[in-house]
Amino acid sequence: MPKRIFFMIVTEQMIEITKTTNSRLTELDFDNLRFGREFSDHMFEMDYTDGKWQTPRIVPFANLSLNPAVSVIHYGQSIFEGMKANKNKDGEVYLFRPEKNVARFNVSAERMCMPEVDEDLLKQAIVELVKLDENWIPERDGSSLYIRPFMFATDEYIGIQPSSTYKLLIFTCPVNAYYAGAVRVKIEEKYTRSVEGGTGYAKAAGNYAAALYPAKLAQEEGYHQLIWTDAKEHKWIEESGTMNVIFRTGNDIISPKPSDTILDGVTRESVLQLASDWGYNVEHRRFSVDELRQLLEANKIDEAFGAGTAATIAPISTIGYSDHDFDLTEFGSWDFGPKVLAHIENLKRGLCDDPHNWRFRVC
């Protein structure tokens, strides 16, 4: 039997909460966390049927039972988001700019012909889930509770059309850093992640499926990730596999501007705002492969890194292009990257001022 059931009134709806009677927390080894492998005790669940969202609920984490004909398996109608919760040494729990992820979730939903979700409800669902499983939040530096909201089509029908039913779920998992150290990346000259008019700006599952094969080829060559280029000419830098990409040359911070082929990253936007606050010249613009190559050849790329929720800041040690590797300096000698990483981590834990009100305290 469930431990108890109670209700939280939110935006004229109620979140029904059923607590687990068998917590798995004692089985968790916080010293040896595997990213995306250990899952917290509870998950949020809500179904869309008959043209409206049904009762939202938090239940014990469990497997799903699906019909073999369920639409998402055959036609890929699925979206997701990634967020993190952090805890400081005083036990205070914070989310980082959750309203941005919630809003982007609905942008993705619209692009994938899926129903939008009340943003206040979705944010409160995340808050209640994190509160319930706050003991799963690691307290060591660089660790956090990863939050994965996602939605997928559930029509039991073999036919190419938008589903009429959907399931929205949120689960959490304690994680260490996504990358253990600096990453080696290769500029992709053949394969394509996204095209103009496509779904590149949405957090659609299919975007990542399409990237698996070229990423695998790059990994076989000794790289961790790709830097994607435009689909038409492979002339313009877009983003890296799991993150936006940012470069520093002197006092200039350059990042390809989000478009319908480039995800509008929350971490990217935050990094560039901080750079502007600190007096750097920030350039959101098209950035060509040829310009990057020329700067690399002249040793004028002082820093290069990925920015994303999972990675936060992932320093790039090597950029491969046309069978040549350009090696950058060590991360520890950089001016901007280590500073912005430390600042964002302190922001997430409530350890520094927050002039932009990015931090959300989970009461």
Secondary structure, DSSP 8 states (H G I E B T S, - for coil): --S-EEEEEETTEEEEEE--SS--GGG--GGG--TTT---SEEEEEEEETTEE---EEEE-------TTBHHHHH--EEE--EEEEE-TT--EEEESHHHHHHHHHHHHHHTT-----HHHHHHHHHHHHHHTGGGS--STT-EEEEEEEEEE--B--SSS--S-EEEEEEEEEE--SSSS-EEEEE-SS--S--TTSSTTS-BHHHHHHHHHHHHHHHHTT-SEEEEE-TTTS-BEEEETTBEEEEEETTEEEE---BTTB---HHHHHHHHHHHHTT-EEEES--BHHHHHHHHHTT---EEEEEETTTEEEEEEEEEETTEEEE---GGG-SSHHHHHHHHHHHHTT-S--TT--EEEE-
